[in-house]
Amino acid sequence: MSFYLNFDIPKSIQKINFSDEILFLGSCFSDEISSIAKLHGFNVTANPFGTLFHPLAIARAISDALDEKVNFDLVQNNDVYFDYSCSGKIYGMSLRDIQEKVLEMRNQLKHCIENARFLFITFGTSFAYHLNESNEIVGNCHKQPAQKFTKKLTEAQEIHTVWQQVIERIKQLNPELKISFTISPVRHIKDGLFENNVSKSNLFVAVNKITAKSEINYFPSFELLNDVLRDHRFFKADLIHPNEQAVEFVWQRFQETFMDSETILIAKKVREIKIAKKHRLQFPESESAEKFHAQLLERKENLDKTVKGICW
């Protein structure tokens, strides 16, 4: 008798190498996976505009970058300035400061899209907050009064239509870019459990339509956490966000999907060296400490001779 639900994930034909640029965009789950990818030595950029959860907010950030947009949607909170299209990660202490940072973010994002070989996009929710004065979907409300916004559920067809256009533009800029979508396993319980399920269902329908094109992938991070692990011991204390064990489990399946066995083995060695370098030695001036660091350096140099492009 099996007590473990499992399923096969189709292997990607295109495999990730250390020389590839990888771009992660979207909800906080993309931050989790990108962080662990960096730990394994991969060339990763994650959410230049900060963490965004809504598909159309992510699409807007991409479109603004590709358009080289120089307009802003600014808001002030006390003495700090923000842009409604970005998360709170992008802020400034003056109008000029925030404008320069938003432009820098857009330039970085366009550069990444032009040069990346893999793009992973994670949708978090289909509930959108529309700024009443413009009806624009904001990436973050930046702690503004609730009456400034109207909360609406975005239908799957609208998400699909917008992303079809965005993907076409991305492909015009970088035809070789391999695009994969995933849906965040994090439940937005503040919306309500039933409402969260409705929200996620719109994302599933939209992504199903988007990935109907054979060149677009779907990676089942939601299913791995909620259908395979299925246990609250794989969540943090809030019972919403995946814990370290769960992220590691999804990362293993991610590697099996997008990497060959040799790359996985080397990535493991890179991780071991990085973790060892952070180890605090009891006697850092001792001969044993010096020998320890020399051995790490030798291991690193040997890997660099074997594989080009490892990010240390």
Secondary structure by P-SEA (a helix, b strand, c coil): cccbbbbbcccccccccccbbbbbbccaaaaaaaaaaaaaccccccccccccccaaaaaaaaaaaaaccccccccccccbbbbcccccccccccaaaaaaaaaaaaaaaaaaaacccbbbbbbcccbbbbccccccccccccccccccbbbbbbcaaaaaaaaaaaaaaaaaacccbbbbbbbbccccccccaaaaaaaaaaaaaaaaaaaccccbbbbccccccccccccccccccccccccaaaaaaaaaaaaaacccaaaaaaaaaaaaaaaaaaccccccccaaaaaaaaaaaaaaaaaaaccccccc
